[in-house]
Amino acid sequence: MRSRAAPAQKAPTPVQSDVASAAGLFEKVAQQGELVRTLKAEKASKDQVDEAVKTLLDLKSKYKTLTGQEYKPVAAAGGEDKNRKERENKSEKQGGGGGGAGGAKKGKGDKASQGKDPAGGAGGAGDGQGPKKQTRLGLEAKKEENLADWYSQVITKAEMIEYYDVSGCYVLRPWSFAIWEAIKDFFDREIKKLGVENCYFPMFVSQAALEKEKTHIEDFAPEVAWVTRSGKTELAEPIAVRPTSETVMYPAYAKWVQSHRDLPIKLNQWCNVVRWEFKHPQPFLRTREFLWQEGHTAFATKEEAAKEVLQILDLYARVYEELMAIPVVKGRKTEKEKFAGGDYTTTVEAFISASGRAIQGATSHHLGQNFSRMFEITFEDPKKPGEKQLAFQNSWGLTTRTIGVLTMVHGDNRGLVLPPRVACLQVVIIPCGITASLAEQEKDALMNQCDTYVNRLQAADIRVKSDIRDNYSPGWKFNHWELKGVPIRLEVGPKDMQQRQCVAVRRDTGEKVTIPEAEVEKKLAAMLEDIQSCLFAKASNDLKSHLVAADTMEQFQKELDSGKIVQIPFCGGMECEDWIKKTTAKDQDLEPGAPSMGAKSLCIPFSPLKTLQPGQLCVCGKAPAQYYTMFGRSY
């Protein structure tokens, strides 16, 4: 906890902490590099070397995220590296590190001087050495120039995640977890209206159960994590950590279902799953452990199951569009991309224009009778006495990937931009104009006024707090809360009190609005709704301008390479889909850290841009087209 009474020179604690973290991380990179060299020298197995190299690259990425610089070994950096560190330490000790009161308190009472540094920082390096340095508070990468670096900086500097010492796993800090809680609260409330109940099943699954549905496990096999030892004792049989819970839950369903009266079963669980991917990990988007909800339902008839598939899909679309202000395209997955072992998969697909790539938002699967046949989930139908009927099943899931999508769709070069409905904090109140000459009585009155606003806004169901830390200037706080994406900043100063008003600043547009004191609740509530609407409208326009149709392979390739997602006439064949992916693959990475990729099918849209003409061929030119299918590069 930071003491409010801390002297000015102690204020840059976060920066000093960063230096300590950077030093520790530098040492870890050096040690891991030595391990890689040793393994290679000793001709260790390829798997060992590859795993060590992956860990080394991950550590280097963390180092760059924290320091903004590439890792350089001491031998390569020479004496210059040591001198640079000494200069930085000296600067930070003098309070010029850009995050503290030492530099930030200059001109504290001058409201005009409390605006944003155009580069997004809160001040200079503080020691007058060379060109002005970007502070560690602001972003150093631009979204349009280097999306990967920008994303990494936003999620760390906005205090959404903390890196962890197991590659592909991350700490979700309160700021991001609050978004997940908002999603959870909404979705949980809505599925309960459909009669769904929450439960919890173990995270461990036996090898026999996991392998019961062959098609299902083949898809997940490379990503399954196995527990093979207890202490130093080898287990008689390895136990898998759930990659998904169909095989965990369905043996119980078989016990519970005997008669048609036992149906439907509608269960959901909020839990974590583990998928040990070896692709380049990205926080929220591709991680080895993630949080999700998974619903598993069983019905007596196919019609009931099919109806629920679309009900759930509509709820997922509402999560994205109503809560997160992100438009999605609803559709059905192709045979190649559907859930392994299921009959068909429906999906909501979002779009990240900064990378020209789509991202799967959530999926709702109809499993048919495939799993009920394997796990013997049967019931007696009174219409067919003496005959056992197989249940029809669905499964559906939404993950913490939602947080990464939200970050990339709405964020800008000043940081995170949160839609009000999922924001942990909707309004932050910042007292301004506190100078050395301000009487203590006036200062107390200003603080009391901030408290009054907090109480009034809380009573109006607005999530609000007042930032009254006295070791940071208003300018530093402006940048800090902008970086974290709070929808509205409310500025209150002595002159505002005299005029019985306050100033509201929108995070999405930067617009400043003077609000009479008596109308604060009404005006801010309306402004929050307007911000939500404007963010959705902006994202919708972005999607519409990047969603096109093409009828030839040449046109398709051209639109794809200009960063668009394209609906094309498609025959539905798996071989054709493989050919499209291979044909559209790029030789170079689309962005640092991203794999070279061709276009994959995203979905067969429920509302396509065009209608197939009689006799129209697939873009491959060999087979009749079955439907317009949306293809694009994807996460």
C-alpha positions in Angstrom: 0.0 0.0 0.0 1.3 3.5 -0.8 1.2 6.0 2.0 -0.6 9.2 1.1 1.8 11.2 3.2 4.9 9.8 1.4 7.5 12.5 0.6 7.8 13.6 -3.1 11.0 11.8 -3.8 9.5 8.4 -2.8 6.6 8.6 -5.2 8.1 6.7 -8.2 7.8 3.4 -6.4 6.2 1.7 -9.4 9.2 2.7 -11.6 11.7 1.5 -9.0 9.7 -1.8 -8.7 9.9 -2.1 -12.5 13.7 -1.7 -12.4 13.9 -4.4 -9.8 11.7 -6.7 -11.9 13.6 -5.9 -15.0 16.9 -6.8 -13.3 15.5 -10.1 -12.1 14.1 -10.9 -15.5 17.4 -10.0 -17.1 19.1 -12.5 -14.9 16.4 -15.2 -15.8 17.0 -14.6 -19.5 20.7 -14.9 -19.1 20.3 -18.2 -17.1 17.9 -19.7 -19.6 20.2 -18.7 -22.5 23.1 -20.6 -20.7 20.8 -23.6 -20.3 20.0 -23.6 -24.0 23.7 -23.5 -24.9 24.4 -26.3 -22.5 21.6 -28.5 -23.8 22.9 -28.0 -27.4 26.5 -28.7 -26.4 25.5 -31.9 -24.7 23.3 -32.9 -27.7 20.1 -33.2 -25.7 16.9 -34.4 -27.3 15.2 -32.1 -29.8 12.1 -31.9 -27.5 14.3 -30.7 -24.6 16.0 -28.1 -26.6 12.8 -26.9 -28.2 11.1 -26.5 -24.9 14.1 -24.6 -23.4 14.2 -22.3 -26.5 10.4 -21.6 -26.2 11.0 -20.6 -22.5 13.9 -18.4 -23.5 11.8 -16.6 -26.2 8.9 -16.1 -23.7 11.3 -14.6 -21.1 12.8 -12.2 -23.7 9.2 -11.2 -24.7 8.4 -10.4 -21.1 11.6 -8.4 -20.8 10.8 -6.3 -23.8 7.3 -5.7 -22.5 8.5 -4.5 -19.2 11.5 -2.4 -20.4 10.4 -1.4 -23.9 13.9 -2.7 -25.1 15.2 -5.8 -26.7 17.3 -8.0 -24.3 21.0 -7.6 -24.9 23.6 -9.9 -23.2 26.1 -8.0 -21.0 28.9 -9.0 -23.4 27.1 -7.4 -26.3 26.0 -4.3 -24.5 29.5 -3.7 -23.0 30.1 -0.9 -20.5 27.4 1.2 -22.1 24.7 -1.0 -20.5 26.0 -0.4 -17.0 26.3 3.3 -17.5 22.7 3.5 -18.9 21.4 1.6 -15.8 23.4 4.0 -13.5 21.8 7.0 -15.3 18.3 5.5 -15.0 18.8 4.7 -11.3 20.0 8.2 -10.7 17.1 9.7 -12.6 14.6 7.5 -10.7 16.0 8.4 -7.3 15.6 12.1 -8.1 11.9 11.5 -8.8 12.2 12.0 -12.6 11.1 8.6 -13.6 7.8 9.9 -15.0 5.5 8.2 -12.6 6.0 10.0 -9.4 5.2 13.2 -7.6 8.7 14.6 -8.1 8.2 15.6 -11.7 4.4 15.5 -11.8 3.8 18.0 -9.1 5.1 20.9 -11.2 2.3 23.2 -12.0 -0.1 21.1 -9.9 -2.6 23.9 -9.4 -2.5 25.0 -13.1 -5.4 23.1 -14.8 -4.1 24.0 -18.2 -0.8 22.3 -17.5 -2.5 19.1 -16.3 -3.5 17.9 -19.8 -2.0 14.9 -21.5 1.4 14.6 -23.0 0.8 14.1 -26.7 2.8 10.9 -26.6 0.6 9.5 -23.9 3.1 9.8 -21.0 3.1 11.7 -17.8 6.3 13.6 -18.2 10.0 13.3 -19.3 12.8 11.1 -18.1 13.7 13.9 -15.7 17.4 14.2 -16.0 17.7 16.2 -19.2 19.7 13.4 -20.9 19.3 13.5 -24.7 15.8 13.4 -26.3 12.8 13.3 -24.1 12.0 9.7 -23.1 8.6 8.1 -23.1 7.7 7.4 -19.5 6.8 3.9 -18.4 3.3 5.1 -17.6 2.3 5.6 -21.2 2.4 3.3 -24.2 5.5 3.2 -26.4 4.0 1.1 -29.2 1.3 2.4 -31.6 -1.6 0.1 -32.4 -1.5 0.8 -36.1 2.3 0.2 -36.3 2.9 -2.8 -34.1 -0.3 -4.4 -32.7 1.5 -7.2 -30.9 3.7 -4.8 -28.8 0.8 -2.4 -28.3 -1.4 -5.3 -27.0 1.3 -6.5 -24.7 1.9 -3.1 -23.3 -1.8 -2.3 -22.8 -2.7 -5.4 -20.9 0.3 -5.0 -18.6 0.3 -1.2 -18.1 -3.5 -1.1 -17.6 -3.0 -3.7 -14.9 -5.0 -6.4 -16.5 -2.5 -9.3 -16.3 0.7 -10.2 -14.5 3.1 -12.7 -16.1 3.7 -16.0 -14.5 6.7 -18.4 -14.4 4.8 -21.1 -16.3 4.7 -20.3 -20.0 1.3 -19.7 -21.4 -0.3 -19.1 -18.0 -1.1 -15.6 -16.6 -2.4 -13.9 -13.5 -5.7 -12.2 -14.1 -5.6 -9.0 -12.0 -8.8 -7.4 -10.6 -9.1 -4.9 -13.5 -9.6 -7.7 -16.1 -11.3 -10.2 -13.7 -14.1 -7.5 -13.2 -14.8 -7.7 -16.9 -15.2 -11.5 -16.7 -17.5 -11.1 -13.6 -19.7 -8.6 -15.5 -20.0 -11.2 -18.4 -20.6 -14.0 -15.9 -23.3 -12.1 -14.1 -25.2 -11.3 -17.3 -24.9 -14.7 -18.9 -25.6 -16.6 -15.6 -28.8 -14.6 -15.1 -30.0 -15.3 -18.7 -29.3 -19.0 -18.8 -31.1 -19.5 -15.5 -34.2 -18.0 -17.3 -33.9 -21.0 -19.7 -33.8 -23.4 -16.8 -30.1 -24.1 -16.7 -28.5 -24.9 -13.3 -24.9 -24.5 -12.2 -22.8 -27.4 -11.0 -19.2 -28.4 -10.7 -17.4 -31.5 -11.9 -13.8 -32.6 -11.2 -11.0 -31.2 -13.3 -9.4 -34.7 -13.7 -10.5 -37.3 -16.2 -9.5 -40.9 -16.5 -7.7 -42.0 -19.7 -10.5 -44.5 -20.4 -13.2 -41.9 -20.2 -11.3 -39.4 -22.3 -10.7 -41.8 -25.1 -14.2 -43.2 -25.2 -15.3 -40.8 -28.0 -12.5 -41.3 -30.6 -13.2 -38.5 -32.9 -13.5 -36.1 -30.0 -10.2 -37.0 -28.4 -8.3 -37.0 -31.7 -8.9 -33.3 -32.0 -7.7 -32.5 -28.4 -5.0 -35.2 -28.0 -2.0 -32.9 -28.8 -3.1 -30.4 -26.2 -4.1 -32.7 -23.3 -2.0 -32.3 -20.1 -1.4 -35.5 -18.1 -0.7 -36.1 -14.5 1.7 -39.0 -14.3 3.2 -38.8 -10.8 2.3 -38.3 -7.2 5.4 -37.0 -5.4 8.1 -39.4 -6.7 5.7 -42.3 -7.3 4.5 -43.1 -10.8 0.7 -43.3 -11.1 -0.7 -46.7 -12.2 -2.6 -44.9 -14.9 -2.1 -41.3 -16.1 -4.9 -38.8 -15.3 -5.8 -36.1 -17.8 -6.5 -32.5 -16.8 -9.8 -31.6 -18.6 -9.4 -29.8 -22.0 -13.3 -29.8 -22.0 -15.8 -31.7 -19.9 -18.0 -33.9 -22.2 -16.2 -37.0 -21.1 -16.1 -35.9 -17.5 -19.8 -35.2 -17.2 -21.6 -37.7 -19.4 -20.9 -40.9 -17.4 -23.0 -39.2 -14.6 -25.7 -38.2 -17.1 -26.0 -42.0 -18.0 -26.7 -42.8 -14.4 -29.2 -40.0 -13.9 -31.3 -40.5 -17.0 -33.5 -43.6 -17.0 -36.9 -42.2 -18.1 -38.1 -39.4 -20.3 -39.2 -37.8 -17.0 -35.5 -37.3 -16.2 -35.0 -35.0 -19.2 -34.1 -32.4 -20.0 -30.8 -32.1 -18.1 -29.5 -28.5 -18.3 -26.2 -28.0 -16.5 -23.5 -25.4 -16.7 -20.2 -25.0 -14.9 -17.9 -22.0 -14.5 -14.4 -23.4 -14.3 -10.9 -23.5 -15.8 -9.6 -25.9 -18.5 -6.1 -26.7 -19.7 -5.0 -27.1 -23.3 -1.3 -27.4 -23.5 -0.8 -25.6 -26.8 2.7 -25.1 -28.3 1.8 -22.2 -30.5 3.0 -18.7 -29.6 1.0 -17.9 -26.4 -0.9 -14.6 -26.2 -2.6 -13.5 -23.0 -6.4 -14.0 -23.1 -6.3 -15.0 -26.8 -4.3 -18.3 -26.7 -3.3 -19.6 -23.2 -2.6 -23.0 -21.7 -5.1 -22.4 -18.9 -8.2 -20.3 -19.3 -11.5 -19.6 -17.5 -14.8 -20.4 -19.2 -18.4 -21.5 -18.8 -19.4 -24.8 -20.4 -23.0 -25.8 -20.7 -24.0 -29.4 -21.2 -27.6 -30.3 -21.9 -29.6 -33.4 -22.8 -33.0 -33.6 -24.4 -35.6 -36.2 -25.4 -36.0 -34.7 -28.9 -33.8 -33.2 -31.6 -36.2 -30.2 -32.0 -35.7 -29.2 -28.3 -31.9 -29.5 -28.6 -31.8 -27.5 -31.9 -33.9 -24.8 -30.4 -31.6 -24.4 -27.4 -28.5 -24.2 -29.7 -29.7 -21.0 -31.2 -31.0 -19.6 -27.9 -27.6 -19.9 -26.5 -26.0 -18.4 -29.6 -28.2 -15.4 -29.3 -27.1 -14.9 -25.7 -23.5 -15.0 -26.8 -24.2 -12.4 -29.4 -25.8 -10.3 -26.7 -22.7 -10.6 -24.5 -20.6 -9.2 -27.3 -23.0 -6.6 -28.7 -24.9 -5.4 -25.6 -22.2 -5.7 -23.0 -18.9 -5.3 -24.8 -20.2 -3.2 -27.7 -18.6 -5.5 -30.3 -20.6 -6.6 -33.4 -20.5 -10.2 -34.4 -21.4 -12.4 -37.3 -23.6 -15.4 -36.5 -23.3 -18.6 -38.5 -22.5 -22.3 -38.7 -19.1 -23.8 -38.9 -18.0 -25.9 -41.9 -17.6 -29.6 -41.5 -13.8 -29.1 -41.2 -14.1 -26.5 -38.4 -17.0 -28.0 -36.4 -16.6 -29.3 -32.9 -15.0 -32.8 -33.0 -17.6 -35.5 -32.4 -20.6 -33.1 -32.8 -23.3 -32.9 -35.5 -22.8 -29.2 -36.1 -21.4 -26.1 -34.5 -22.8 -22.5 -34.5 -20.5 -19.6 -33.8 -20.3 -15.8 -33.3 -17.3 -14.3 -35.1 -15.7 -10.9 -34.3 -13.2 -8.9 -36.3 -10.0 -7.1 -35.3 -9.4 -4.5 -38.0 -5.9 -3.5 -36.7 -4.7 -6.9 -37.7 -7.2 -7.7 -40.5 -8.0 -11.0 -38.7 -11.2 -12.5 -37.3 -11.5 -14.2 -34.0 -14.0 -16.9 -32.8 -16.1 -15.3 -30.1 -18.1 -18.3 -28.7 -19.6 -21.5 -29.9 -22.8 -23.5 -29.4 -22.7 -27.1 -30.5 -25.4 -29.7 -31.3 -23.8 -33.0 -30.5 -26.7 -35.1 -31.8 -26.6 -38.6 -30.4 -22.9 -39.2 -30.8 -21.9 -38.9 -27.2 -25.2 -40.4 -25.8 -24.4 -43.5 -27.8 -20.9 -43.7 -26.5 -21.8 -43.0 -22.9 -25.2 -44.9 -23.0 -27.3 -41.9 -22.1 -30.6 -43.6 -22.8 -34.3 -43.3 -21.7 -37.6 -45.1 -22.1 -40.0 -43.3 -24.3 -43.7 -44.0 -23.4 -44.6 -43.8 -27.1 -42.3 -46.7 -27.8 -42.6 -49.1 -24.9 -39.7 -51.4 -24.3 -37.3 -49.4 -26.6 -34.4 -47.5 -25.3 -34.0 -44.1 -26.9 -30.7 -42.1 -27.1 -30.7 -38.5 -25.8 -29.9 -35.5 -28.0 -27.2 -33.3 -26.5 -25.7 -29.8 -26.8 -22.6 -28.2 -25.4 -21.7 -24.5 -25.5 -18.9 -22.4 -24.2 -17.6 -18.8 -23.7 -14.1 -18.0 -22.4 -11.9 -15.2 -21.1 -10.7 -14.7 -24.7 -13.6 -12.2 -24.6 -11.3 -9.8 -22.7 -8.6 -9.9 -25.3 -11.1 -9.2 -28.1 -12.5 -6.2 -26.2 -9.0 -4.9 -25.7 -8.1 -5.0 -29.4 -11.4 -3.8 -30.8 -11.8 -0.7 -28.6 -8.3 0.2 -27.3 -6.3 3.1 -28.8 -2.9 4.6 -28.5 -3.7 6.0 -25.0 -4.6 2.6 -23.7 -7.6 0.6 -22.9 -11.1 1.8 -23.7 -13.8 0.1 -21.6 -17.5 0.0 -22.6 -19.4 1.2 -19.5 -21.4 -1.9 -19.0 -18.3 -4.1 -18.3 -16.1 -1.4 -16.7 -15.0 -2.1 -13.2 -15.1 1.6 -12.6 -17.4 3.8 -14.8 -16.5 7.2 -13.3 -13.3 8.3 -11.6 -13.4 11.7 -9.7 -10.2 13.7 -9.6 -9.8 16.8 -7.4 -7.8 19.5 -9.2 -6.4 22.9 -8.4 -4.8 22.0 -5.0 -1.9 24.4 -4.7 0.4 25.3 -1.9 -1.5 28.5 -1.4 -4.9 26.8 -1.1 -6.2 27.1 2.4 -6.6 23.8 4.3 -10.3 24.7 4.8 -10.8 24.9 1.1 -8.9 21.7 0.5 -11.2 19.9 3.0 -14.3 21.4 1.3 -13.0 20.1 -2.1 -12.4 16.6 -0.6 -15.9 16.6 1.0 -17.4 17.6 -2.4 -15.7 14.6 -4.1 -17.1 12.3 -1.4 -20.6 13.8 -1.9 -20.3 13.1 -5.7 -19.2 9.5 -4.9 -22.2 8.9 -2.6 -24.7 10.4 -5.0 -23.4 8.5 -8.0 -23.3 5.2 -6.1 -26.9 5.8 -5.1 -27.7 6.1 -8.8 -26.0 2.7 -9.4 -23.0 4.2 -11.1 -19.6 2.5 -10.3 -17.4 5.3 -9.1 -14.4 6.2 -7.0 -12.5 9.3 -6.0 -8.7 9.4 -6.5 -7.5 11.5 -3.7 -3.9 10.3 -3.6 -1.8 13.3 -2.7 1.5 12.0 -4.0 0.3 12.2 -7.7 -0.6 15.2 -9.7 -4.0 15.5 -11.5 -2.1 15.2 -14.8 -0.5 11.9 -13.8 -3.9 10.6 -12.6 -5.5 11.7 -15.9 -3.1 9.6 -17.9 -3.3 6.7 -15.4 -7.1 6.3 -15.6 -7.1 6.9 -19.4 -4.6 4.0 -19.7 -7.0 1.8 -17.7 -9.9 2.9 -19.9 -12.3 4.4 -17.3 -15.3 5.7 -19.4 -15.6 9.1 -17.7 -13.3 11.3 -15.7 -14.9 13.9 -13.4 -12.7 16.9 -12.6 -13.6 19.0 -9.6 -11.7 22.1 -8.5 -12.2 25.1 -6.2 -13.5 27.2 -9.1 -15.9 24.5 -10.1 -17.3 24.4 -6.5 -17.8 28.2 -6.6 -19.7 27.9 -9.8 -21.6 24.7 -8.6 -20.4 22.6 -11.5 -17.9 19.9 -12.5 -16.2 18.9 -15.7 -16.8 15.4 -17.3 -14.3 14.1 -19.8 -15.2 11.1 -22.1 -12.6 8.4 -22.6 -13.8 7.4 -26.0 -13.7 10.9 -27.7 -11.9 13.1 -25.2 -14.8 15.5 -25.2 -15.2 17.8 -22.1 -18.6 18.7 -20.8 -19.4 21.1 -18.0 -22.2 19.7 -15.8 -24.3 21.6 -13.2 -23.8 20.1 -9.8 -27.5 19.3 -9.4 -27.6 17.3 -12.6 -24.6 15.0 -12.1 -26.4 11.7 -11.8 -28.8 12.3 -14.7 -26.1 13.7 -17.1 -23.5 11.0 -16.3 -25.9 8.2 -16.6 -27.0 9.5 -20.0 -23.3 10.0 -21.0 -22.4 6.4 -20.1 -25.2 5.1 -22.3 -24.1 7.3 -25.1 -20.5 6.1 -24.8 -21.7 2.5 -24.9 -23.8 3.2 -28.1 -21.0 5.2 -29.8 -18.4 2.4 -29.2 -20.8 -0.2 -30.7 -21.5 2.1 -33.7 -17.8 2.7 -34.3 -17.0 -1.0 -34.2 -20.0 -1.8 -36.4 -18.9 0.6 -39.0 -15.5 -0.9 -38.8 -16.8 -4.4 -39.4 -19.1 -3.4 -42.2 -16.3 -1.6 -44.1 -14.1 -4.8 -43.8 -16.8 -7.4 -44.6 -17.1 -8.0 -48.4 -18.2 -10.6 -50.9 -16.1 -12.0 -53.7 -16.9 -14.5 -56.5 -13.4 -15.3 -57.8 -10.2 -16.5 -56.2 -8.3 -13.5 -57.6 -10.8 -11.0 -56.1 -10.9 -13.0 -52.9 -7.1 -12.9 -52.5 -7.0 -9.2 -53.2 -9.6 -8.4 -50.6 -8.0 -10.7 -48.1 -4.6 -9.1 -48.5 -6.2 -5.7 -47.9 -7.1 -6.9 -44.4 -10.7 -7.9 -45.0 -12.9 -10.9 -44.2 -14.5 -12.2 -47.3 -17.7 -14.2 -48.1 -17.1 -16.5 -51.1 -19.1 -19.2 -52.9 -17.9 -22.5 -51.4 -18.6 -26.2 -52.1 -18.0 -27.2 -48.4 -15.4 -29.8 -49.2 -12.6 -30.3 -46.7 -10.0 -30.7 -49.4 -11.1 -27.5 -51.1 -10.8 -25.7 -47.7 -7.3 -27.0 -47.3 -6.5 -25.8 -50.8 -7.9 -22.3 -50.1 -5.8 -22.1 -46.9 -2.6 -23.2 -48.8 -3.2 -20.9 -51.7 -3.8 -17.8 -49.6 -0.9 -18.4 -47.2 1.6 -15.5 -46.9 5.4 -16.0 -46.9 5.9 -13.4 -44.2 4.3 -13.0 -40.8 1.3 -10.8 -40.7 2.5 -9.3 -37.4 5.4 -10.0 -35.0 4.7 -13.2 -33.1 1.8 -14.3 -35.4 2.1 -17.4 -37.5 2.1 -17.2 -41.3 -1.3 -18.3 -42.2 -3.8 -18.7 -45.0 -7.4 -18.0 -44.9 -9.7 -20.4 -43.0 -13.4 -20.7 -43.0 -14.9 -18.7 -40.2 -18.6 -19.6 -40.6 -21.5 -20.0 -43.0 -23.3 -16.8 -42.2 -27.0 -17.0 -41.3 -27.4 -13.7 -43.1 -24.9 -13.7 -46.1 -24.1 -10.6 -48.1 -25.1 -12.3 -51.4 -27.4 -15.1 -52.5 -26.0 -17.9 -54.6 -27.0 -17.9 -58.3 -28.3 -21.1 -60.0 -25.4 -23.2 -61.2 -22.8 -21.0 -59.4 -19.4 -22.7 -58.8 -17.2 -22.7 -55.8 -14.1 -20.4 -56.0 -12.1 -23.5 -56.7 -13.9 -23.7 -60.1 -14.5 -27.5 -59.8 -17.6 -28.1 -57.8 -21.0 -26.4 -57.4 -21.2 -23.9 -54.5 -23.4 -24.9 -51.6 -23.4 -21.5 -49.8 -21.6 -18.3 -49.3 -19.0 -18.9 -46.6 -17.0 -16.3 -44.7 -13.3 -16.8 -44.9 -10.5 -14.8 -43.4 -7.2 -14.9 -41.5 -7.9 -15.7 -37.9 -6.5 -15.9 -34.4 
